[in-house]
Amino acid sequence: MDTDTFKEKFSFQLSGINLFVTIGITIIVLILLTTVLIAFTPLREWIPGYTNDAAVEQTYENSRKLDSLQVQLENQEWVVATMQAVLRGETVGEMSVQDSSTTLQQLTSVYRRSKEDSLLRLDVEREDNRYQVKTVTTPASPSTDQSPVITHLFFTPVKGSIITPYDHTHQGVDIAADAGRAVCAAYSGTVVFSGFTTEAGQVITIQHPGNVITVYQNCSSVLKHRGDVVRAGEPIAYVGNAGRHSQGPYLHFEVWVGGAAVNPEGYISF
């Protein structure tokens, strides 16, 4: 009603149903607006119980990195303990064979060759000239005077020419070979280390029966992992090209007996 003329402008009738409908629509609109604000605007961060998405994602990423660092630290500690045992002249093959279904003793018994099998292998080797084998007797361990004498049938890890021979400062030999050529295990055993190092590239280390260790460095990639049981002559890696020699790609190969490095040329014909 107009206050000056007292003329009626509009009118409405308030009833129970009208009041119910008005309040219901108002509540629904408020609920929709609140839902939109919570779902699509940063205002939800001010509501108790809601967190920042970026903070949640960063927390998850930090947790994942922490788990990875913990696993890497455990692996590094295991490697250090293993190499210390190797340098002390201890046998560490059993440490990694426990997780494998095949033990070194089983492997040795399974692959014990007969005279006919050995002759056949020599014939095949002469035909394709891929491997050169040499039967040698390992000397007594430098660290102990009563180490058992063990006879191994070693395989040449890779065909090529020696570009750097063994000496006291260079505890192995460097064998020039084509990049990507397969590197084979010199003897049956268990992989005790397989990974990348800044100084030697991809490295794989194998523990053999009789306290013998072979090390293969400067590989482009490795095919075996820690704990794997390998056979003599089985491919385990590929030759890399780290560039320490101007001659091109090569394999650095070491043989350790009783915790001391020995000249591989006394055990294998290259």
C-alpha positions in Angstrom: 0.0 0.0 0.0 1.3 3.5 -1.0 1.9 5.5 2.2 0.7 8.7 0.6 -2.4 7.7 -1.3 -3.0 4.4 0.6 -3.5 2.8 -2.8 -2.9 -0.9 -2.9 0.3 -1.8 -4.9 0.2 -5.6 -4.6 -1.0 -8.3 -2.2 -0.3 -11.9 -1.4 -1.8 -14.4 0.9 0.4 -16.3 3.4 -0.6 -19.9 3.9 1.0 -23.0 5.3 1.8 -24.5 1.9 3.3 -21.3 0.6 5.5 -20.9 3.6 6.7 -24.5 3.3 7.5 -24.2 -0.4 9.4 -20.9 0.2 11.5 -22.3 3.0 12.2 -25.6 1.0 13.4 -23.8 -2.1 15.6 -21.5 0.0 17.2 -24.5 1.7 17.8 -26.3 -1.6 19.4 -23.2 -3.1 21.7 -22.8 -0.1 22.8 -26.5 -0.3 23.6 -26.2 -4.0 25.6 -23.0 -3.5 27.5 -24.6 -0.6 28.3 -27.7 -2.7 29.6 -25.6 -5.6 31.8 -23.6 -3.2 33.3 -26.8 -1.7 33.8 -28.7 -4.9 35.0 -26.0 -7.3 36.6 -23.1 -5.3 39.6 -22.8 -3.0 37.3 -21.8 -0.1 37.0 -25.5 0.9 40.5 -25.3 2.3 39.0 -23.1 5.1 36.6 -25.9 6.1 37.9 -28.2 8.8 38.6 -31.6 7.4 39.7 -30.5 3.9 43.4 -30.2 2.9 45.3 -28.6 0.1 45.6 -31.0 -2.9 49.1 -29.8 -3.6 50.1 -30.6 0.0 48.6 -34.0 -0.2 50.4 -34.7 -3.5 53.7 -33.4 -2.1 53.3 -35.6 1.0 52.7 -38.7 -1.1 55.7 -37.9 -3.3 58.0 -37.4 -0.3 56.8 -40.7 1.1 57.5 -42.5 -2.1 61.0 -41.0 -2.3 61.7 -41.9 1.3 60.8 -45.5 0.6 63.0 -45.6 -2.5 65.9 -44.1 -0.5 65.5 -46.6 2.3 65.6 -49.5 -0.2 68.6 -48.1 -1.9 70.4 -47.6 1.5 69.7 -51.2 2.4 71.1 -52.4 -0.9 74.2 -50.3 -0.5 74.7 -51.6 3.0 74.3 -55.1 1.7 76.8 -54.5 -1.1 79.4 -53.0 1.3 79.0 -56.0 3.7 79.3 -58.4 0.8 82.4 -56.8 -0.6 84.0 -56.7 2.8 83.4 -60.4 3.2 84.9 -61.0 -0.3 88.0 -59.0 0.6 88.3 -61.0 3.9 88.3 -64.2 1.9 84.9 -65.3 3.2 82.4 -67.2 1.0 79.3 -65.1 0.5 77.5 -67.2 -2.1 75.1 -68.7 0.5 73.9 -65.3 1.5 72.2 -64.7 -1.8 71.3 -68.3 -2.7 68.8 -68.6 0.2 66.2 -66.7 -1.8 66.7 -68.9 -4.9 65.2 -72.3 -5.6 68.6 -73.6 -6.9 71.7 -73.8 -4.7 75.3 -73.7 -5.8 75.7 -77.3 -4.6 72.7 -78.4 -6.7 74.0 -76.4 -9.7 77.4 -78.0 -9.4 76.0 -81.5 -9.2 73.6 -80.9 -12.1 76.2 -79.5 -14.4 79.0 -82.0 -13.6 80.0 -83.0 -17.1 81.0 -86.4 -18.3 84.0 -87.1 -20.4 81.9 -87.4 -23.6 80.1 -84.1 -22.9 83.4 -82.3 -22.4 84.7 -83.6 -25.7 81.6 -82.6 -27.4 81.8 -79.1 -26.0 85.4 -78.8 -27.2 84.4 -79.8 -30.7 81.6 -77.2 -30.8 84.0 -74.6 -29.5 86.5 -75.3 -32.2 83.8 -75.1 -34.9 82.3 -71.7 -34.0 85.4 -70.3 -32.2 83.1 -68.5 -29.8 84.5 -69.6 -26.5 87.9 -70.7 -25.4 88.0 -72.9 -22.3 91.0 -73.7 -20.1 91.1 -76.0 -17.2 93.1 -74.5 -14.3 93.7 -75.3 -10.7 93.2 -72.4 -8.4 96.1 -71.8 -6.1 95.9 -71.6 -2.3 94.1 -68.6 -1.0 96.6 -65.7 -0.1 94.7 -65.1 3.1 94.7 -68.7 4.4 97.3 -71.5 4.1 94.8 -74.4 4.1 92.4 -73.4 1.3 91.2 -76.4 -0.8 92.5 -76.8 -4.3 89.6 -76.5 -6.8 89.6 -77.2 -10.5 87.3 -75.0 -12.7 86.5 -75.1 -16.4 86.4 -71.4 -17.1 84.8 -69.8 -20.2 86.1 -66.7 -21.9 83.7 -63.9 -20.9 84.0 -62.1 -24.3 86.1 -62.7 -27.4 88.6 -59.9 -28.0 92.1 -58.7 -27.5 93.6 -57.5 -24.2 94.4 -53.8 -24.4 95.4 -53.4 -20.7 97.0 -56.4 -19.0 96.9 -57.2 -15.3 99.2 -55.6 -12.7 99.1 -54.7 -9.0 97.5 -51.3 -9.7 95.1 -52.6 -12.4 93.4 -55.6 -10.8 92.1 -57.1 -14.0 92.4 -57.0 -17.7 90.6 -54.8 -20.3 89.3 -56.8 -23.3 88.5 -54.8 -26.5 85.2 -56.0 -28.1 82.4 -54.7 -30.2 79.8 -52.6 -28.3 76.7 -54.5 -27.5 78.4 -57.9 -27.7 77.2 -60.4 -25.1 79.3 -60.9 -21.9 79.1 -64.5 -20.6 79.6 -65.9 -17.1 83.1 -67.3 -16.7 81.8 -70.1 -14.4 78.6 -71.1 -12.7 77.7 -69.2 -9.6 75.4 -66.6 -7.9 75.2 -62.9 -8.7 76.2 -60.9 -5.5 76.1 -57.5 -7.1 74.4 -56.0 -10.2 74.1 -52.3 -10.7 75.6 -49.0 -11.8 78.6 -47.2 -10.5 80.0 -43.9 -11.5 83.5 -45.2 -12.0 82.9 -48.5 -13.7 79.5 -48.1 -15.4 77.2 -51.1 -15.2 78.9 -53.8 -13.0 78.0 -57.4 -12.3 79.9 -59.6 -9.7 79.5 -63.4 -9.4 80.4 -65.6 -6.5 81.6 -69.1 -7.6 82.2 -72.3 -5.6 85.6 -72.5 -4.0 85.7 -68.8 -2.8 86.2 -67.5 -6.4 84.8 -64.1 -7.5 84.6 -62.7 -11.0 83.8 -59.1 -11.8 82.6 -57.6 -15.1 82.8 -53.8 -15.4 82.0 -51.2 -18.1 78.9 -53.0 -19.3 76.2 -51.1 -21.2 73.5 -53.1 -19.5 73.1 -56.2 -17.3 70.8 -59.1 -17.8 71.0 -60.6 -14.3 70.2 -59.3 -10.8 71.4 -59.9 -7.3 70.6 -63.4 -6.2 70.3 -64.9 -9.7 72.0 -68.3 -10.2 73.9 -68.4 -13.6 75.5 -71.1 -15.6 79.0 -71.1 -17.1 78.8 -69.4 -20.5 75.4 -67.9 -19.9 75.0 -64.3 -21.2 74.9 -61.9 -18.2 75.5 -58.4 -19.7 76.5 -56.4 -22.8 79.8 -54.7 -23.6 79.7 -51.0 -23.0 81.7 -48.0 -24.2 82.5 -45.8 -21.2 85.4 -44.2 -23.1 88.3 -44.8 -20.7 90.3 -46.2 -23.6 90.7 -44.5 -27.0 90.5 -48.0 -28.7 86.7 -48.0 -28.2 84.4 -50.3 -26.3 85.9 -52.9 -23.9 85.1 -55.1 -20.9 87.0 -54.9 -17.7 87.3 -58.4 -16.2 88.7 -59.4 -12.8 89.2 -62.7 -11.0 89.4 -62.9 -7.2 90.6 -66.0 -5.3 90.4 -66.2 -1.6 89.8 -62.4 -1.3 92.8 -61.4 -3.5 92.9 -60.3 -7.1 94.8 -62.6 -9.5 95.8 -62.4 -13.1 92.8 -63.6 -15.2 95.2 -64.7 -18.0 96.4 -67.5 -15.6 92.9 -68.9 -15.6 91.4 -68.1 -19.0 92.7 -68.2 -22.5 91.7 -64.9 -24.3 
